[in-house]
Amino acid sequence: MIMKKLFRPSLLALWLSLFCMVALASCKTNNGEQPTVERITERGTLLVGTTGDYRPLSYKESDGEYWGFGIDMAGKIAERLDVGIEFVQTSWPTLSADVQATPQTFDLAIGGITITAARKETMLMSDGYLANGKTILCRAADADTYQSLEDIDKPEVRVMVNPGGLNEKFANENLPHSTIIVWPRNEEIPTKVAEGDADVMITEITEAPWYVQNDPRLAAPLLATPFTHGEIGVLMRKGQDDLLDLVNALITQMKTDGTLRELHEKYGLVYDY
């Protein structure tokens, strides 16, 4: 009888200990870290990495204010989380390293980031919220000259691209005979083309229309027939599956309730969902 009385409290203590361990584990991710959504909520601010050089998706004005389609999308994510938002500068050459940096510098990256198999191997990417594809900008006077990659892939054609991104990769892989010029600031390249410092800019169908509408010296003769087809999404480090689920649910809702179409119309972009 005495042993029975001593055993029961010990067994109860063991079960309580196990219960606490399970409960504690349920509040952690698989690698033992605090869930991302919980961490952002406690912080009260969503940290968003963006390049700020990609009109009309992500652009940083001289006064430090950001605007664009991707910036609006980031705002929607922050609203869903019920937190404030802070933008953190990144760049195309350092984007992947910045996303995976330790300590973590931001929660997600947004603004003209194409969904690729290579990125999905090492990071997480959301569902697509904007269709894109490679195209060109050139001077309006030369629009009839550049009607195919073959027309561009000539030594006398100066093709300008920003460093470290998919535009440079595309040019190097598809235009071996062109004169490739790497210019450090993406947002300056359209003006460089318009002023004659380059002949062609490799860009996206999401970016080209804005420049054509805002600079009559420019044209995008292949806008309706892009060289590639893809989608733009939200990029984040692995292990943030709870945040990825929240972002994907938001994108699905925006497609269903018409909010995403409204954003496309706001920035003059083609809605393809």
N, C-alpha and C positions, 0 to 999 in steps of 0.2 A: 504493500500500500504506500509506504513511504517513497519507494522508488517511482511509483506511478505519479505521485504528486510532484516529484522533482522533474520528471520527464516532460510532463505536459507544458510547463512554462518554457522549457528549453526549446521544445518543438514549435511553440507559438512564436518565440523570439526568432527562430530560424525562418519561419514563413514570413514574418514581418520584415526581416532583413532582405529576403528574396524579393518581396513585393516592392520595397523601396528601391532596390537595384533596378528592377524592371521599369518602374515609374520614371526613375532618373534617366534610364537609357532611352525611354520613349520621347524624352525632351531633347535628345541629341540626334545628330545625323549619324550616318554609318561610320564616319571617321572621328566621331566623338566631339564634333564642333556643334555650336548652337545653330539651330536651323536659320537659314538666311532671312526668311520673312520675319521671324521673331526678332532677329538681331536688328533689322532695319526699323521695325516698329518701335523697338526700345530706344533706338537712336533718334527716331523722329525725322530722319532725313534720308532720302534715296540719293545715293551718289552715282552719277551717270557720267561715264567716259564718252567723250565725243570729240571729233576733230575740229569742228567749227570752220571748215574750209570748203564746204560742199553745198552750195546753193542749189535747190531750195530745201535741202534735207536737214542740214546742220550748218549754221553760219554764226560766227561770233563777230559782232560789230565792234568798232573801235572803243565804244564805251563799256565793253564787256558783256553786253546783252546778247543772248542766244535766241535764234528764231529758226523755224523750218519745220518740215513735216515730221522728221525724227524727234525734234524737240517737243512738238505737240504730243507725239506718241509717248515720250518719256513722262510728260505731264499727266497723261491718262493713267500710266502705271502708278505714278505717285499718288494720284487720286484713289486708285483701287486699294493701295496700301494705307491710305489716310495719313500720309506723311508729307513733309516738305520735300524740296528737291534742290540739289546742288550739282552743278556741272564741273567736271574735271577734264582738263585739257589732255588729249592724247594725240597721236599722229598715226598715219598709215604705216610707216616703217616700224613703229614700236607697238602697234595695236595689240598683237597677240601677246607680247611680253608684258604689256601693261595689264591686260586682262588676267594674266596668270601670276602677277607679281606677288611676292611675299615680303612684307605684309600687304594685304589687299588694299588697293588704292581707290577702287570704285566697285559698285555692286553689279553693274552691267554696262555694256557699250552699245551705242545706238547712232544711227545717222549714215545711211548709204552703205551698210555692211552686207555684202552679198553672202548668201548661204552657200557654202561649198563643202564638199566631202572632206577636204583637208582640214578645214576649221572644225568640223564636227568630230574629227578623230581625237582632237586634243582639248576641245572646249564644248560648250553647249550652245546651240542655236535654236531660237524660237521658230515657230511657224512663220511663213512669209506674210508680210502685210503690204508689200509693194512689188509689183513686177518690174524687172529691169532687163537690160541687155546692152552689150557694147555697141556704140555707134561713133560718129565723128562730128566734130565742129570744124568748119572751114570758113574762109571769107565768102560772103554772098556772091561775089564776082566769080568764084571758082566752083560754085555748086555743081555745074555741069561737068566739071573736070574729074571730080571724085565720085564715081558711081559704083565702085567696087574695091575690094582689097587689092586687086591687081592694079588698079589705077593709082593706089597709094604706095604700093610696094616698089618704089623706084628710088635710086640714090639721090635724085634731086628733090625729092619730097621730104621736107623737114617735119617730123612727127614729134610733138611735144607731149610728155606725160609727167604725172607727179610720181615721186619716188616711193617704192615700197609697197604699192598696192597692186590690185589686179589689172589696172590700166597698163602699168609698166610691163607686167608679166604677159599680157595679151600682145602688146606691141612687139616685145622681144621674140615671142613664139610665132607670130603671124606676119611680121613685116621685116624679114631678115635683110632686105635690100634698102629699106628706107634709112634716112638719117635720123636716128632717135636722139632727142634732146630731153634730158631729165631736168625738170624745173621744180625747185623745192616747194613752191606755194601753189597748190592746186587752183585756188580761186583767181590767180593772176594769169593763168594760161589762156583763157578765152581772149583777154585783152591782148596778150602777146600775139595770138593768131590774127586778131583783127588789125593789129598795127604792122603785121608783116614780119615779125620776128620768128614765126613758124608758119607752116602751111596748114597743118591738120592737128587737131587735138583728139586723142582717144578718150572717150567719155562714156556716159551711160544715157539711156533714153529718159532717165529720171532727172538728169542734170541739163542736158542739151536744150530742151524747150525753154527753160527759164532764160538762158543767155540769148537765144534767138529773139525772144519776146522783148528783151531789154537792151539789145544792141543790134540795130539794123545792119551793121557791117557783117554780121555772122549768119551762117546758114547751117542746117543739119539735114543734108540731102538724103541721108539713109535712115532717117528716124523711123520710118514705117517698116523697114526691113533690117532690124539689128543683126549683128554678126552672131550674137549669143542670146540665150534666153535663160533667165534665172529669177530669183526673188531676193528681196532684202529682208533681213530679220534682226532680231536682238541677240547680241553675243554676250556670253557670260562664262565664268570658269566652271569646271566640273565640280560636282558636289552640291550644286545649288538647284536641285531638282524641284524643290518646293517653290522657288521663285520662278523657275521655268514653267511650271504648271500654272501658276497665277498669270504669267504673261500670255501664255497660249490661250487660257480661258478668256482673257480680256480681248485678244485678237479675234477669237471666234465670236464673242458678243458684238464687237464692233462691226464685223462683217454682217451679222444678222440684223442688227438694229439700224444700219445705215450710217453709223458714225464714221466708219472707215471711208465710205464713198464721199461723205461730206469733206473729209480731209483731202482726198484726192482732188476734189473740185476746187477747194480753197487754194491749192498750189498749182492748179492747171495740169494735173497728172492723169494719165489714163487709168481708169478703174478696170481691173481685169479679174474680179472675183465674183 
